[in-house]
Amino acid sequence: MTKKKVTKLTKVIKNCKFRLRSNQIQYIIELCQEHPRWGVDKIFEEALKPRIVSSLIIPLTPKIKIALTKAAETYQLGLDYVTYHVLQEWLTERGFLKINGTATKGK
């Protein structure tokens, strides 16, 4: 994503008539990554559409929980956000999830 696009998108978010929820902002970031050719207006329009989000309950060992918490604190991100991206990266690397039309072959 270009610097110009980031600047414009940031301006649109700040000037929004209502407060965006963190999941909507996260979705804006995801849309930018998945659709780099979309304009700011299209990205913002898509991010505001209702969508279904599923939750999973995942048992974590104490070491994994500590590592996720440390990563979230280090990068000043939410624990859900970090966990989501770890899972997304794992699925993409193994070819189960395509981002920007690419995925590696399953291992």
N, C-alpha and C positions, 0 to 999 in steps of 0.2 A: 504494500500500500504506500502511496506517495505521501510525502510530508504535507503537501497541499490538501490531500484528501483527509488526512488526520486532523489538520487544523480546522477544516470546514466541518467535519463530523463533531469535533469537540465543541465548536461554536453552536452547532445545532442542538447538541445535548444540553449545553449550558442555558440556551435560550428557550428550551422546551417549556410550554405553558404549564406542565405538570411535572412532578418529580418522577424520574425513572427509577424503577426498582433495580437492585443489583443484578438480578437475573436477566433483565432486559438489556442492561449495559453489557453483561457477559455475552448475551446473544448477538449484540451489535458487533462485538469483537470477532465472534465465530463467523458471522456472515461476511465480514471483511476478509477473513482468511479463506473462506470457502468460495467466495465470489469476488475476486479482486477487480474484475472489470465493471462491477455494478457501481453506479453513482451513489453519492451520499443520500439523496432523496429516496432511492430504491431501498437501500440498506435500512434506513430509518423506518420507512413504511413497513418493511417485512418484520423488523424487530418489534413493532407495536402490535402485530397481528397475534391473536390468541394462539397458543400452541399447547400441546399436551407434553408434560414432562413427567417421566417416571422416576420413582425413587427405588433404590435398592438398599437392603440391609446386608452389609458385608462384615463378617467377623474378621477383626484385625488382631494380629499379635501385638503385644505392647511395643515391640521394636518398630513395627510398621507405623503404628499410631504416633509414636514419638517422632519418627522421621517425617511423616506428613505434617505434623504440627510444626516441626522445626522449619520445614520448607515454607509453609504458609507464613510463619512469623518473619523469616528471612526476607521474603519477597513482599511482605505486607499484603497478602491475599487471604481470602477466606479458605477454610479447610475444604469445603465443598468444591471450590474452584480448582484447587490443587489436585484433589482426588479425581475430579472429572478429567483434567488434562493428562494425568498419569494414565488413566484408563484409555483415553482417546489415543495417546501416543502408542501404547502397547497394542491396541487393536489395529492401528494404522501400520505399524512396523511388521505385523504378521499378515497383512493383506485382507483383514476383515472389514476395514473401514477405509473409504476413499475420501481424501480431502483434496480439493482442487483437481479432481479427476485422476489422482495418482495414489497408488498404494503399492507396497512391496509385495512380492510373492509370498504366500503362506509358508511357514517354516515347519 
